[in-house]
Amino acid sequence: MTTTTDPSYVDPALINPRALRLVEAFKDALARLRDEEGLTFDDLNAVTDLFQQLQKATGAPLALVAMPLYGELFQGGRDGYTPSEDVKSPTVIPGSPRIDNPGTLPMRPDEPGTPLIVSGRVLDGHGQPLAGARLEIYHAANNGNYSGLYDDGVPKYNLRGHLFTDADGHYTFTTVTPVAYADEYAMAIDSVVEAAAALGRSLYRPAHIHYEVHHPDLITPWFGEIYFKGDPVIPVDFVGSKLAHPALQADTALHENPEDIAAHGFQGPYRTMEFDFVLKTRTSPDTITPKGEKA
């Protein structure tokens, strides 16, 4: 039996008005780039080809590879709260061990790097502490590798752990100071290196620590990276200079006093880093004035 279907028929129930608007707006934006900036079809092909090369070399999802194009647009922070990336990093590994507060991230006995003591608070929009907030914390080792992602003999949860804030919202942990790193697979692609240079960017990522913050009162969990204020790699970061929002750059200090070093049980100079998270809860105001800014 043959069924004849009208080739012009589209089920009205399947039409998504929002999708239609977004597609048209995107096409309009491309048209403006064509008319005002000389965008060509070859330009678009060059970009997509570059992303396909990166995806093939790194194995990362294409959406993640393309994130330098759009990531900073959706970062948030315009409401005064600590900007969130609202997306889980592909380098996260569930099930990290719990550490004390204060505590120390799991690390090898000979873990290379300068000791780093990180502290801060988790607060709501009224400046009140969020007690019992769970902080998932991890970062790359000195060679730029994240534990558990490579068959390199490094313990799965090296430099990974989680803790809970105390009654005053405080957290403190010790680790080693992260360093800038570049993806070796991306560095091996000549066209990627050339594209970064053409944009005046480095293929290195600034040093950073990954966090996830979870608490029952939060509207959504917080996901993101905290950077080091004054890091010279931030302005040339390939994923976009605006990605390291000023509100995501922490104050740090180097300590070299021998008595201070001995009191903390270190063998040499160490660093400290302070960072407060200000996050929106169900009872927080829609917008706040960030610390250090005038209302």
C-alpha positions in Angstrom: 0.0 0.0 0.0 1.4 3.4 -1.0 0.8 6.5 1.2 0.8 9.8 -0.5 2.1 12.7 1.6 1.9 16.4 0.8 5.6 17.4 0.5 4.8 20.9 1.6 3.1 19.8 4.9 4.8 20.6 8.2 3.2 19.5 11.4 2.3 22.8 13.2 2.7 21.1 16.5 6.4 20.5 15.9 7.2 24.1 15.0 9.3 25.8 17.7 8.7 29.6 17.6 11.8 30.4 19.7 14.1 28.3 17.5 12.7 30.1 14.5 13.5 33.5 16.1 17.0 32.4 17.1 17.9 31.1 13.7 16.7 34.2 12.0 18.6 36.4 14.5 21.8 34.4 13.9 21.4 34.7 10.2 20.9 38.4 10.5 24.0 38.7 12.6 26.0 36.8 10.0 24.6 39.1 7.3 25.8 42.2 9.3 29.3 40.6 9.6 29.2 40.0 5.8 28.2 43.6 5.0 30.1 45.4 7.7 33.2 43.3 8.2 33.6 41.5 4.9 32.8 38.0 6.3 33.0 35.4 3.5 31.9 31.8 3.2 35.6 30.8 3.1 36.0 32.5 6.5 33.3 30.3 8.0 34.8 27.2 6.4 38.2 28.1 7.8 36.8 28.4 11.3 34.8 25.1 11.1 37.8 23.3 9.7 40.0 24.5 12.5 37.5 23.4 15.1 37.2 20.0 13.4 41.0 19.6 13.6 41.0 20.5 17.2 38.2 18.1 18.0 39.9 15.3 16.2 43.3 15.9 17.9 42.0 16.4 21.4 38.9 14.2 21.5 37.0 17.0 23.2 33.3 17.6 22.2 32.9 20.0 19.3 30.8 22.3 21.5 33.7 22.6 23.9 36.3 23.2 21.2 34.1 26.0 19.9 33.6 27.6 23.3 36.1 30.4 22.7 33.6 31.8 20.3 30.8 32.1 22.7 31.8 31.1 26.3 32.3 34.7 27.6 28.9 35.7 26.3 27.1 33.4 28.8 29.4 33.8 31.7 27.1 36.0 33.7 28.3 38.4 36.5 26.2 41.3 35.3 24.1 41.0 38.4 27.0 41.5 40.8 27.4 37.9 41.9 30.5 35.8 41.3 30.3 35.0 37.5 29.6 31.3 36.8 30.4 29.4 33.6 27.3 27.3 34.2 28.9 24.3 32.6 30.9 21.4 34.0 34.5 21.2 32.9 35.5 18.0 30.9 38.4 17.7 33.3 36.2 17.0 36.3 36.1 13.4 37.8 33.3 12.5 40.2 33.9 10.9 43.5 36.8 12.9 44.8 37.8 12.3 48.4 36.6 14.5 51.2 39.3 16.6 52.9 39.1 18.4 56.2 38.5 22.1 56.5 41.2 23.2 56.9 42.7 20.4 54.8 45.1 19.4 52.1 44.3 18.2 48.6 45.6 14.7 47.9 49.1 14.9 46.3 52.2 12.9 45.8 55.0 13.1 48.4 57.2 14.8 45.9 54.5 16.9 44.2 56.4 19.6 42.3 55.3 23.2 42.8 55.2 26.0 45.3 52.9 25.3 48.3 49.7 27.3 48.2 47.3 28.0 51.0 43.8 29.0 49.7 41.1 30.5 51.9 37.9 32.4 51.6 34.2 32.4 52.4 31.0 31.4 50.6 28.3 34.1 51.0 24.8 34.8 49.8 23.6 38.0 48.3 23.0 39.5 51.8 26.6 38.9 52.8 25.5 36.0 55.1 27.6 32.8 55.2 26.6 29.6 53.6 27.5 27.0 56.1 27.9 23.4 54.9 28.4 24.4 51.2 30.2 21.6 49.4 33.3 22.8 47.4 34.6 20.5 44.7 38.2 21.6 44.1 40.8 20.4 41.5 43.5 21.7 39.2 46.3 20.6 36.9 49.7 19.5 38.0 52.9 21.4 37.1 53.1 19.6 33.8 49.6 20.8 32.8 48.0 17.4 33.1 44.9 16.6 35.2 45.0 13.4 37.2 42.8 10.6 36.2 42.6 11.6 32.5 45.9 10.0 31.3 47.5 6.7 31.8 50.6 8.3 33.3 50.8 6.6 36.7 49.5 9.6 38.6 46.9 8.7 41.3 43.3 9.2 40.0 42.5 11.9 42.6 45.8 13.7 42.7 45.1 17.4 43.4 41.4 16.7 43.6 39.1 16.8 46.6 36.1 18.3 48.3 35.3 20.0 51.6 32.4 21.6 53.4 32.4 25.2 54.6 32.2 25.8 58.4 29.5 27.7 60.3 30.9 31.1 59.1 31.1 30.0 55.5 34.9 29.7 55.7 37.1 27.3 53.7 40.8 26.7 53.8 42.9 24.1 52.0 46.6 23.6 51.0 47.8 22.5 47.6 50.6 23.5 45.2 50.4 26.7 43.0 49.0 25.9 39.6 50.9 27.1 36.5 50.0 28.1 33.0 49.7 25.2 30.5 48.9 24.4 26.9 47.2 21.4 25.3 50.0 19.4 23.6 47.7 18.2 20.9 46.5 21.7 20.0 50.1 22.9 20.0 51.0 20.3 17.5 48.5 21.6 14.9 50.2 24.3 12.9 47.0 26.0 11.8 45.8 26.3 15.4 49.2 27.9 16.4 48.9 30.3 13.4 45.3 31.2 14.2 46.2 32.0 17.8 49.1 34.2 16.7 46.9 35.9 14.2 44.6 36.9 17.0 47.4 38.0 19.3 46.7 35.2 21.6 48.8 32.5 23.4 47.8 28.8 23.3 48.5 28.7 27.0 45.8 28.8 29.6 46.4 31.1 32.7 47.0 29.3 35.9 43.6 28.5 37.6 41.8 26.3 40.1 38.5 24.6 39.2 35.6 24.8 41.7 32.1 23.5 41.9 30.0 24.9 44.8 26.8 23.1 45.9 24.4 24.1 48.6 20.6 23.4 49.0 19.8 27.1 49.1 21.6 28.0 45.8 19.4 28.6 42.8 21.9 26.7 40.7 25.3 25.2 41.6 28.3 27.3 40.8 30.9 26.0 38.2 34.0 27.8 37.1 37.7 28.6 37.4 39.4 31.1 39.7 42.5 32.8 38.4 45.5 34.6 39.9 45.4 38.4 39.8 48.3 39.8 37.8 48.9 36.6 35.7 50.4 37.9 32.4 48.7 35.0 30.5 45.2 36.3 31.2 45.1 39.0 28.6 46.4 36.6 25.8 44.4 33.6 26.9 43.2 31.8 23.7 39.8 31.2 25.1 39.2 34.9 25.4 40.6 37.7 27.5 37.2 38.4 28.9 36.8 34.8 30.2 39.0 35.5 33.2 36.5 38.1 34.5 38.1 40.5 37.0 35.7 39.1 39.6 37.3 35.7 39.1 40.8 36.8 39.8 42.0 36.2 43.3 44.5 38.1 45.4 47.7 36.2 46.1 50.9 36.8 48.1 54.3 35.2 48.2 55.8 34.5 51.7 59.5 34.2 52.0 60.1 34.9 55.8 62.1 31.9 57.2 60.2 31.9 60.5 56.9 32.1 58.7 57.9 29.3 56.4 59.0 27.1 59.3 55.8 27.8 61.2 53.7 26.4 58.3 55.9 23.3 58.0 57.1 24.2 54.5 60.7 23.7 53.2 60.7 26.9 51.1 58.6 30.0 50.1 54.9 29.5 49.8 51.9 31.5 48.5 48.5 32.4 49.9 45.4 33.1 47.9 42.1 34.5 49.2 38.8 34.4 47.4 35.2 34.8 48.5 32.3 33.4 46.5 29.1 35.6 46.5 26.3 33.4 45.2 22.6 33.8 44.6 20.3 31.9 46.9 16.5 31.7 46.8 16.3 34.5 49.3 19.0 36.7 47.7 18.2 39.9 45.9 18.3 39.8 42.1 21.2 42.2 41.9 23.9 43.3 44.3 26.8 45.8 44.4 30.1 43.8 44.2 32.6 44.3 47.0 34.8 47.3 46.3 32.3 49.0 44.0 30.1 52.0 44.8 26.3 51.5 44.9 
